[in-house]
Amino acid sequence: MSNHSENEFELSNEEMHLYSRQILLDGWDIDAQERLKLANVLIIGAGGIGCTSGELLARAGVGKITIIDADTIEISNLQRQIAFTGNDLGRYKAEILAKHLQEINPHIHVSYQNSRFDETNADDLVQHQDVVLDGCDNFTTRYLVNMVCKKYQVPLISASAIGFEGQLFMADSDSACYECLFPKEEHANEGLRCAESGVLATTPVIMASLQAHHTLLFLGLGSTPLKQKLLVWNGLNLSQRILQFEKDANCPVCQAT
Ligand SMILES: [Zn+2]
C-alpha cells in the first residue's frame, strides 16, 4: 500500500496515524473518521466560540471548513480568542483563524471570507454544508443563520457565552428552530455582545468545546443529543441544565418551510 491514497476520500497512512486515538475508540471506526473527512462545515464568527470550535474540528479531521467573520483582531479579544496573538492585531479574524487551522492540519481544506454573514452571501454559504456552527455575537445574524439553515434543511449547532453562562442547542431539518425557542419580537433588541456584558476567558472556550463535541458526534456517528434541546451551562456553580423545547405553531421560519 502506498502512502498516498488513490481515493481522496480514503484516509492516507499519515492521516491514520494523525487520527489514531479517535480510530481506536470503541464506537468510532475508520468509517466515522472518513465521514469527518468528507464533511463540509461552516463556522459563522471567528471570535471566542469560533476560534476554539474551529481548532478542535481541524485537529479532529473535519475535511472542509469555511469561516466567515468581518471583524479585525483587537487587544481585548486576546483574553479568550485562542487562535490570535499580539502579532495579529488589526488583521482579519477569519483569515488568521483559517491560516492557523490550515497549519494545524494540512490534510484538510480551510477557506474564509472577511465579511459579514448577511443576505447577500447567506444562501451560497449555507446550502452545501453538512452542518453550520453559529458562534456569532448578535441576534440579527443569529436569526438569519437560523432562517437560512431551515430553508436549506442544514443542521445548525449554535453556541453562545456571556458573563459566566453559556448556551448550546441544535436545530435539525424537522425540529423546532432557534426562533421557536427565542421569538424574534421578544429578543431582537437584546445584546449578545461581550463588549457590553463581559465574559470570563473560559466560558466561550467551554461552550465551543461542547459545540465541537456535538458536531463530531453528529458528523461521525449521526447522533443528535441536543436536537431541539437547549443546554444551559452555569459557570459559577458548574451545573448544567438541558431543556427540551417544542415547535412554536406561530414561528414564521418553521411555517415557511
Ligand atoms: Zn421555528
py3Dmol code that shows the C-alpha trace and the ligand (Angstrom):
import py3Dmol

protein = """\
ATOM      1  CA  MET A   1       0.000   0.000   0.000  1.00  0.00           C
ATOM      2  CA  SER A   2       1.379   3.411  -0.900  1.00  0.00           C
ATOM      3  CA  ASN A   3       1.468   6.351   1.450  1.00  0.00           C
ATOM      4  CA  HIS A   4      -0.831   8.285  -0.796  1.00  0.00           C
ATOM      5  CA  SER A   5      -4.325   7.020  -1.127  1.00  0.00           C
ATOM      6  CA  GLU A   6      -5.681   6.548  -4.632  1.00  0.00           C
ATOM      7  CA  ASN A   7      -9.053   7.720  -3.459  1.00  0.00           C
ATOM      8  CA  GLU A   8      -9.129  11.210  -1.967  1.00  0.00           C
ATOM      9  CA  PHE A   9     -11.950  10.163   0.328  1.00  0.00           C
ATOM     10  CA  GLU A  10      -9.912   7.404   1.905  1.00  0.00           C
ATOM     11  CA  LEU A  11      -7.530   8.136   4.741  1.00  0.00           C
ATOM     12  CA  SER A  12      -3.816   8.071   3.914  1.00  0.00           C
ATOM     13  CA  ASN A  13      -1.368   6.281   6.222  1.00  0.00           C
ATOM     14  CA  GLU A  14      -0.343   9.613   7.684  1.00  0.00           C
ATOM     15  CA  GLU A  15      -3.957  10.519   8.405  1.00  0.00           C
ATOM     16  CA  MET A  16      -4.478   7.117  10.012  1.00  0.00           C
ATOM     17  CA  HIS A  17      -1.646   7.979  12.413  1.00  0.00           C
ATOM     18  CA  LEU A  18      -2.857  11.515  12.959  1.00  0.00           C
ATOM     19  CA  TYR A  19      -6.347  10.348  13.940  1.00  0.00           C
ATOM     20  CA  SER A  20      -5.302   7.064  15.563  1.00  0.00           C
ATOM     21  CA  ARG A  21      -6.564   7.979  19.042  1.00  0.00           C
ATOM     22  CA  GLN A  22     -10.027   8.536  17.602  1.00  0.00           C
ATOM     23  CA  ILE A  23      -9.996   5.453  15.389  1.00  0.00           C
ATOM     24  CA  LEU A  24      -9.022   3.408  18.471  1.00  0.00           C
ATOM     25  CA  LEU A  25     -12.186   4.499  20.244  1.00  0.00           C
ATOM     26  CA  ASP A  26     -14.898   1.967  20.882  1.00  0.00           C
ATOM     27  CA  GLY A  27     -17.768   3.132  18.714  1.00  0.00           C
ATOM     28  CA  TRP A  28     -15.606   5.287  16.428  1.00  0.00           C
ATOM     29  CA  ASP A  29     -14.065   3.494  13.459  1.00  0.00           C
ATOM     30  CA  ILE A  30     -12.423   4.289  10.132  1.00  0.00           C
ATOM     31  CA  ASP A  31     -15.847   4.857   8.581  1.00  0.00           C
ATOM     32  CA  ALA A  32     -16.652   7.525  11.183  1.00  0.00           C
ATOM     33  CA  GLN A  33     -13.286   9.170  10.563  1.00  0.00           C
ATOM     34  CA  GLU A  34     -13.880   9.105   6.800  1.00  0.00           C
ATOM     35  CA  ARG A  35     -17.267  10.728   7.321  1.00  0.00           C
ATOM     36  CA  LEU A  36     -15.459  13.604   9.069  1.00  0.00           C
ATOM     37  CA  LYS A  37     -13.057  13.892   6.140  1.00  0.00           C
ATOM     38  CA  LEU A  38     -15.989  14.164   3.729  1.00  0.00           C
ATOM     39  CA  ALA A  39     -17.833  16.765   5.802  1.00  0.00           C
ATOM     40  CA  ASN A  40     -18.398  20.419   4.920  1.00  0.00           C
ATOM     41  CA  VAL A  41     -18.750  22.721   7.908  1.00  0.00           C
ATOM     42  CA  LEU A  42     -19.435  26.464   8.012  1.00  0.00           C
ATOM     43  CA  ILE A  43     -18.274  28.420  11.067  1.00  0.00           C
ATOM     44  CA  ILE A  44     -20.040  31.754  11.490  1.00  0.00           C
ATOM     45  CA  GLY A  45     -17.973  34.052  13.686  1.00  0.00           C
ATOM     46  CA  ALA A  46     -14.237  33.717  14.355  1.00  0.00           C
ATOM     47  CA  GLY A  47     -14.446  35.010  17.918  1.00  0.00           C
ATOM     48  CA  GLY A  48     -14.277  33.263  21.264  1.00  0.00           C
ATOM     49  CA  ILE A  49     -16.539  30.440  20.077  1.00  0.00           C
ATOM     50  CA  GLY A  50     -15.246  30.004  16.521  1.00  0.00           C
ATOM     51  CA  CYS A  51     -11.542  30.018  17.457  1.00  0.00           C
ATOM     52  CA  THR A  52     -11.938  27.020  19.733  1.00  0.00           C
ATOM     53  CA  SER A  53     -14.536  25.010  17.812  1.00  0.00           C
ATOM     54  CA  GLY A  54     -12.596  25.582  14.581  1.00  0.00           C
ATOM     55  CA  GLU A  55      -9.342  24.362  16.091  1.00  0.00           C
ATOM     56  CA  LEU A  56     -10.943  21.216  17.534  1.00  0.00           C
ATOM     57  CA  LEU A  57     -12.697  20.346  14.268  1.00  0.00           C
ATOM     58  CA  ALA A  58      -9.469  20.904  12.319  1.00  0.00           C
ATOM     59  CA  ARG A  59      -7.484  18.683  14.675  1.00  0.00           C
ATOM     60  CA  ALA A  60     -10.206  16.018  14.676  1.00  0.00           C
ATOM     61  CA  GLY A  61     -10.126  15.842  10.865  1.00  0.00           C
ATOM     62  CA  VAL A  62     -13.208  17.632   9.515  1.00  0.00           C
ATOM     63  CA  GLY A  63     -12.348  17.795   5.823  1.00  0.00           C
ATOM     64  CA  LYS A  64     -13.680  21.140   4.687  1.00  0.00           C
ATOM     65  CA  ILE A  65     -14.082  24.161   6.963  1.00  0.00           C
ATOM     66  CA  THR A  66     -15.305  27.582   5.851  1.00  0.00           C
ATOM     67  CA  ILE A  67     -15.036  30.564   8.203  1.00  0.00           C
ATOM     68  CA  ILE A  68     -16.827  33.894   7.875  1.00  0.00           C
ATOM     69  CA  ASP A  69     -16.262  36.980  10.031  1.00  0.00           C
ATOM     70  CA  ALA A  70     -15.877  40.665   9.135  1.00  0.00           C
ATOM     71  CA  ASP A  71     -14.082  41.755  12.300  1.00  0.00           C
ATOM     72  CA  THR A  72     -10.432  42.532  12.856  1.00  0.00           C
ATOM     73  CA  ILE A  73      -8.440  41.464  15.905  1.00  0.00           C
ATOM     74  CA  GLU A  74      -8.371  43.823  18.876  1.00  0.00           C
ATOM     75  CA  ILE A  75      -6.317  43.583  22.016  1.00  0.00           C
ATOM     76  CA  SER A  76      -9.426  42.861  24.133  1.00  0.00           C
ATOM     77  CA  ASN A  77     -10.020  39.682  22.054  1.00  0.00           C
ATOM     78  CA  LEU A  78      -6.762  38.014  23.098  1.00  0.00           C
ATOM     79  CA  GLN A  79      -8.083  37.085  26.558  1.00  0.00           C
ATOM     80  CA  ARG A  80     -10.309  34.354  25.063  1.00  0.00           C
ATOM     81  CA  GLN A  81      -9.872  34.078  21.278  1.00  0.00           C
ATOM     82  CA  ILE A  82      -7.179  31.440  21.360  1.00  0.00           C
ATOM     83  CA  ALA A  83      -6.129  31.477  17.708  1.00  0.00           C
ATOM     84  CA  PHE A  84      -4.762  35.034  17.950  1.00  0.00           C
ATOM     85  CA  THR A  85      -1.646  36.672  19.381  1.00  0.00           C
ATOM     86  CA  GLY A  86      -0.433  40.225  19.804  1.00  0.00           C
ATOM     87  CA  ASN A  87       1.191  39.968  16.361  1.00  0.00           C
ATOM     88  CA  ASP A  88      -2.241  39.680  14.737  1.00  0.00           C
ATOM     89  CA  LEU A  89      -3.752  42.980  15.939  1.00  0.00           C
ATOM     90  CA  GLY A  90      -5.663  44.755  13.171  1.00  0.00           C
ATOM     91  CA  ARG A  91      -5.750  41.725  10.885  1.00  0.00           C
ATOM     92  CA  TYR A  92      -8.920  39.902   9.858  1.00  0.00           C
ATOM     93  CA  LYS A  93     -10.086  37.231  12.302  1.00  0.00           C
ATOM     94  CA  ALA A  94     -11.429  34.870   9.632  1.00  0.00           C
ATOM     95  CA  GLU A  95      -8.174  34.985   7.671  1.00  0.00           C
ATOM     96  CA  ILE A  96      -5.879  34.490  10.682  1.00  0.00           C
ATOM     97  CA  LEU A  97      -8.028  31.685  12.085  1.00  0.00           C
ATOM     98  CA  ALA A  98      -8.165  29.947   8.688  1.00  0.00           C
ATOM     99  CA  LYS A  99      -4.369  30.100   8.328  1.00  0.00           C
ATOM    100  CA  HIS A 100      -3.949  28.797  11.871  1.00  0.00           C
ATOM    101  CA  LEU A 101      -6.242  25.819  11.199  1.00  0.00           C
ATOM    102  CA  GLN A 102      -4.503  25.058   7.906  1.00  0.00           C
ATOM    103  CA  GLU A 103      -1.140  24.978   9.701  1.00  0.00           C
ATOM    104  CA  ILE A 104      -2.534  22.679  12.374  1.00  0.00           C
ATOM    105  CA  ASN A 105      -3.864  20.220   9.817  1.00  0.00           C
ATOM    106  CA  PRO A 106      -2.553  20.282   6.227  1.00  0.00           C
ATOM    107  CA  HIS A 107      -4.819  17.340   5.323  1.00  0.00           C
ATOM    108  CA  ILE A 108      -7.985  19.458   5.416  1.00  0.00           C
ATOM    109  CA  HIS A 109      -9.237  22.367   3.299  1.00  0.00           C
ATOM    110  CA  VAL A 110      -9.899  25.660   5.067  1.00  0.00           C
ATOM    111  CA  SER A 111     -11.402  28.696   3.359  1.00  0.00           C
ATOM    112  CA  TYR A 112     -12.545  32.048   4.697  1.00  0.00           C
ATOM    113  CA  GLN A 113     -14.423  35.252   3.945  1.00  0.00           C
ATOM    114  CA  ASN A 114     -13.522  38.508   5.659  1.00  0.00           C
ATOM    115  CA  SER A 115     -17.100  39.710   5.534  1.00  0.00           C
ATOM    116  CA  ARG A 116     -20.328  39.763   7.474  1.00  0.00           C
ATOM    117  CA  PHE A 117     -22.735  36.858   7.149  1.00  0.00           C
ATOM    118  CA  ASP A 118     -25.730  38.625   5.574  1.00  0.00           C
ATOM    119  CA  GLU A 119     -28.495  38.277   2.963  1.00  0.00           C
ATOM    120  CA  THR A 120     -26.027  38.726   0.109  1.00  0.00           C
ATOM    121  CA  ASN A 121     -23.909  35.653   0.915  1.00  0.00           C
ATOM    122  CA  ALA A 122     -26.058  33.519   3.230  1.00  0.00           C
ATOM    123  CA  ASP A 123     -27.598  31.220   0.603  1.00  0.00           C
ATOM    124  CA  ASP A 124     -24.290  30.467  -1.131  1.00  0.00           C
ATOM    125  CA  LEU A 125     -22.519  29.813   2.143  1.00  0.00           C
ATOM    126  CA  VAL A 126     -25.119  27.580   3.780  1.00  0.00           C
ATOM    127  CA  GLN A 127     -26.776  25.444   1.132  1.00  0.00           C
ATOM    128  CA  HIS A 128     -23.980  22.895   0.564  1.00  0.00           C
ATOM    129  CA  GLN A 129     -22.944  22.455   4.199  1.00  0.00           C
ATOM    130  CA  ASP A 130     -23.415  19.307   6.264  1.00  0.00           C
ATOM    131  CA  VAL A 131     -23.701  21.389   9.420  1.00  0.00           C
ATOM    132  CA  VAL A 132     -23.428  25.052  10.381  1.00  0.00           C
ATOM    133  CA  LEU A 133     -21.759  26.175  13.613  1.00  0.00           C
ATOM    134  CA  ASP A 134     -23.015  29.525  14.834  1.00  0.00           C
ATOM    135  CA  GLY A 135     -20.780  31.459  17.192  1.00  0.00           C
ATOM    136  CA  CYS A 136     -21.760  34.986  16.229  1.00  0.00           C
ATOM    137  CA  ASP A 137     -22.222  37.815  18.704  1.00  0.00           C
ATOM    138  CA  ASN A 138     -25.570  39.353  17.753  1.00  0.00           C
ATOM    139  CA  PHE A 139     -29.210  38.383  17.369  1.00  0.00           C
ATOM    140  CA  THR A 140     -29.608  39.799  13.847  1.00  0.00           C
ATOM    141  CA  THR A 141     -27.047  37.360  12.454  1.00  0.00           C
ATOM    142  CA  ARG A 142     -28.303  34.544  14.671  1.00  0.00           C
ATOM    143  CA  TYR A 143     -31.869  34.839  13.325  1.00  0.00           C
ATOM    144  CA  LEU A 144     -30.605  34.993   9.735  1.00  0.00           C
ATOM    145  CA  VAL A 145     -28.406  31.897  10.224  1.00  0.00           C
ATOM    146  CA  ASN A 146     -31.391  30.036  11.671  1.00  0.00           C
ATOM    147  CA  MET A 147     -33.671  31.062   8.809  1.00  0.00           C
ATOM    148  CA  VAL A 148     -31.229  30.089   6.052  1.00  0.00           C
ATOM    149  CA  CYS A 149     -30.333  26.763   7.718  1.00  0.00           C
ATOM    150  CA  LYS A 150     -34.035  25.953   7.946  1.00  0.00           C
ATOM    151  CA  LYS A 151     -34.574  26.981   4.317  1.00  0.00           C
ATOM    152  CA  TYR A 152     -31.918  24.510   3.080  1.00  0.00           C
ATOM    153  CA  GLN A 153     -32.558  21.906   5.816  1.00  0.00           C
ATOM    154  CA  VAL A 154     -28.976  22.216   7.027  1.00  0.00           C
ATOM    155  CA  PRO A 155     -28.472  21.260  10.686  1.00  0.00           C
ATOM    156  CA  LEU A 156     -27.429  24.122  12.965  1.00  0.00           C
ATOM    157  CA  ILE A 157     -25.420  23.864  16.180  1.00  0.00           C
ATOM    158  CA  SER A 158     -25.389  27.174  17.944  1.00  0.00           C
ATOM    159  CA  ALA A 159     -23.265  28.204  20.934  1.00  0.00           C
ATOM    160  CA  SER A 160     -23.099  31.378  22.948  1.00  0.00           C
ATOM    161  CA  ALA A 161     -21.268  32.587  26.027  1.00  0.00           C
ATOM    162  CA  ILE A 162     -21.878  35.694  28.025  1.00  0.00           C
ATOM    163  CA  GLY A 163     -20.733  36.578  31.502  1.00  0.00           C
ATOM    164  CA  PHE A 164     -20.457  33.318  33.427  1.00  0.00           C
ATOM    165  CA  GLU A 165     -23.105  31.475  31.406  1.00  0.00           C
ATOM    166  CA  GLY A 166     -23.186  29.527  28.185  1.00  0.00           C
ATOM    167  CA  GLN A 167     -25.871  28.070  25.941  1.00  0.00           C
ATOM    168  CA  LEU A 168     -25.828  25.400  23.265  1.00  0.00           C
ATOM    169  CA  PHE A 169     -28.576  23.929  21.117  1.00  0.00           C
ATOM    170  CA  MET A 170     -29.126  22.050  17.899  1.00  0.00           C
ATOM    171  CA  ALA A 171     -31.818  22.549  15.292  1.00  0.00           C
ATOM    172  CA  ASP A 172     -32.222  19.902  12.604  1.00  0.00           C
ATOM    173  CA  SER A 173     -34.358  19.953   9.469  1.00  0.00           C
ATOM    174  CA  ASP A 174     -37.557  18.663  11.097  1.00  0.00           C
ATOM    175  CA  SER A 175     -37.041  20.067  14.606  1.00  0.00           C
ATOM    176  CA  ALA A 176     -38.002  23.271  16.336  1.00  0.00           C
ATOM    177  CA  CYS A 177     -35.692  26.140  15.405  1.00  0.00           C
ATOM    178  CA  TYR A 178     -33.935  29.000  17.156  1.00  0.00           C
ATOM    179  CA  GLU A 179     -36.869  31.317  16.546  1.00  0.00           C
ATOM    180  CA  CYS A 180     -39.282  28.794  18.101  1.00  0.00           C
ATOM    181  CA  LEU A 181     -37.115  28.980  21.195  1.00  0.00           C
ATOM    182  CA  PHE A 182     -36.466  32.719  21.192  1.00  0.00           C
ATOM    183  CA  PRO A 183     -39.280  34.522  19.307  1.00  0.00           C
ATOM    184  CA  LYS A 184     -37.806  37.417  17.361  1.00  0.00           C
ATOM    185  CA  GLU A 185     -40.088  40.156  18.627  1.00  0.00           C
ATOM    186  CA  GLU A 186     -39.047  39.416  22.208  1.00  0.00           C
ATOM    187  CA  HIS A 187     -35.294  39.219  21.653  1.00  0.00           C
ATOM    188  CA  ALA A 188     -34.344  41.184  18.535  1.00  0.00           C
ATOM    189  CA  ASN A 189     -33.166  44.194  20.509  1.00  0.00           C
ATOM    190  CA  GLU A 190     -31.210  42.328  23.153  1.00  0.00           C
ATOM    191  CA  GLY A 191     -27.436  42.359  23.078  1.00  0.00           C
ATOM    192  CA  LEU A 192     -25.329  39.221  22.954  1.00  0.00           C
ATOM    193  CA  ARG A 193     -22.090  41.075  22.924  1.00  0.00           C
ATOM    194  CA  CYS A 194     -19.243  40.542  25.323  1.00  0.00           C
ATOM    195  CA  ALA A 195     -18.349  44.194  24.721  1.00  0.00           C
ATOM    196  CA  GLU A 196     -21.386  45.141  26.792  1.00  0.00           C
ATOM    197  CA  SER A 197     -21.727  42.339  29.326  1.00  0.00           C
ATOM    198  CA  GLY A 198     -18.213  40.969  29.804  1.00  0.00           C
ATOM    199  CA  VAL A 199     -17.157  37.331  29.632  1.00  0.00           C
ATOM    200  CA  LEU A 200     -14.708  35.170  31.547  1.00  0.00           C
ATOM    201  CA  ALA A 201     -11.884  33.748  29.396  1.00  0.00           C
ATOM    202  CA  THR A 202     -13.007  30.165  29.910  1.00  0.00           C
ATOM    203  CA  THR A 203     -16.738  30.403  29.197  1.00  0.00           C
ATOM    204  CA  PRO A 204     -16.644  30.654  25.370  1.00  0.00           C
ATOM    205  CA  VAL A 205     -13.902  28.010  25.207  1.00  0.00           C
ATOM    206  CA  ILE A 206     -16.055  25.579  27.200  1.00  0.00           C
ATOM    207  CA  MET A 207     -19.164  26.232  25.112  1.00  0.00           C
ATOM    208  CA  ALA A 208     -17.185  25.962  21.868  1.00  0.00           C
ATOM    209  CA  SER A 209     -15.691  22.666  23.043  1.00  0.00           C
ATOM    210  CA  LEU A 210     -19.201  21.341  23.645  1.00  0.00           C
ATOM    211  CA  GLN A 211     -20.268  22.669  20.236  1.00  0.00           C
ATOM    212  CA  ALA A 212     -17.332  20.934  18.532  1.00  0.00           C
ATOM    213  CA  HIS A 213     -18.006  17.766  20.509  1.00  0.00           C
ATOM    214  CA  HIS A 214     -21.627  17.693  19.399  1.00  0.00           C
ATOM    215  CA  THR A 215     -20.524  18.365  15.813  1.00  0.00           C
ATOM    216  CA  LEU A 216     -18.147  15.379  15.851  1.00  0.00           C
ATOM    217  CA  LEU A 217     -20.864  13.120  17.273  1.00  0.00           C
ATOM    218  CA  PHE A 218     -23.220  14.294  14.559  1.00  0.00           C
ATOM    219  CA  LEU A 219     -20.818  14.035  11.620  1.00  0.00           C
ATOM    220  CA  GLY A 220     -19.112  10.834  12.694  1.00  0.00           C
ATOM    221  CA  LEU A 221     -21.976   8.901  14.246  1.00  0.00           C
ATOM    222  CA  GLY A 222     -25.119  10.703  13.125  1.00  0.00           C
ATOM    223  CA  SER A 223     -26.190  11.304  16.722  1.00  0.00           C
ATOM    224  CA  THR A 224     -28.076  14.414  17.804  1.00  0.00           C
ATOM    225  CA  PRO A 225     -28.179  14.548  21.621  1.00  0.00           C
ATOM    226  CA  LEU A 226     -29.154  18.232  21.731  1.00  0.00           C
ATOM    227  CA  LYS A 227     -31.639  18.234  18.861  1.00  0.00           C
ATOM    228  CA  GLN A 228     -34.491  20.503  19.931  1.00  0.00           C
ATOM    229  CA  LYS A 229     -32.840  20.880  23.349  1.00  0.00           C
ATOM    230  CA  LEU A 230     -31.150  23.828  24.977  1.00  0.00           C
ATOM    231  CA  LEU A 231     -28.150  23.171  27.206  1.00  0.00           C
ATOM    232  CA  VAL A 232     -27.559  25.945  29.721  1.00  0.00           C
ATOM    233  CA  TRP A 233     -24.178  25.877  31.461  1.00  0.00           C
ATOM    234  CA  ASN A 234     -23.688  27.804  34.673  1.00  0.00           C
ATOM    235  CA  GLY A 235     -20.082  28.854  35.069  1.00  0.00           C
ATOM    236  CA  LEU A 236     -20.416  29.917  38.697  1.00  0.00           C
ATOM    237  CA  ASN A 237     -21.539  26.603  40.195  1.00  0.00           C
ATOM    238  CA  LEU A 238     -20.547  24.371  37.224  1.00  0.00           C
ATOM    239  CA  SER A 239     -24.028  22.939  36.838  1.00  0.00           C
ATOM    240  CA  GLN A 240     -25.839  22.409  33.585  1.00  0.00           C
ATOM    241  CA  ARG A 241     -29.468  22.000  32.635  1.00  0.00           C
ATOM    242  CA  ILE A 242     -30.869  20.547  29.435  1.00  0.00           C
ATOM    243  CA  LEU A 243     -34.281  21.875  28.495  1.00  0.00           C
ATOM    244  CA  GLN A 244     -36.454  20.310  25.831  1.00  0.00           C
ATOM    245  CA  PHE A 245     -38.246  22.859  23.695  1.00  0.00           C
ATOM    246  CA  GLU A 246     -41.121  22.473  21.263  1.00  0.00           C
ATOM    247  CA  LYS A 247     -42.047  23.859  17.878  1.00  0.00           C
ATOM    248  CA  ASP A 248     -43.841  27.183  18.101  1.00  0.00           C
ATOM    249  CA  ALA A 249     -47.009  26.981  15.972  1.00  0.00           C
ATOM    250  CA  ASN A 250     -46.582  30.701  15.222  1.00  0.00           C
ATOM    251  CA  CYS A 251     -42.911  30.538  14.249  1.00  0.00           C
ATOM    252  CA  PRO A 252     -42.628  32.282  10.848  1.00  0.00           C
ATOM    253  CA  VAL A 253     -39.432  30.374   9.967  1.00  0.00           C
ATOM    254  CA  CYS A 254     -40.971  26.935  10.555  1.00  0.00           C
ATOM    255  CA  GLN A 255     -44.189  27.964   8.813  1.00  0.00           C
ATOM    256  CA  ALA A 256     -42.236  28.971   5.713  1.00  0.00           C
ATOM    257  CA  THR A 257     -40.591  25.568   5.285  1.00  0.00           C
TER     258      THR A 257
END
"""
ligand_1 = """\
1
ZN
Zn -39.230 27.636 14.289
"""
view = py3Dmol.view(width=600, height=400)
view.addModel(protein, "pdb")
view.setStyle({"model": 0}, {"cartoon": {"style": "trace"}})
view.addModel(ligand_1, "xyz")
view.setStyle({"model": 1}, {"stick": {}})
view.zoomTo()
view.show()
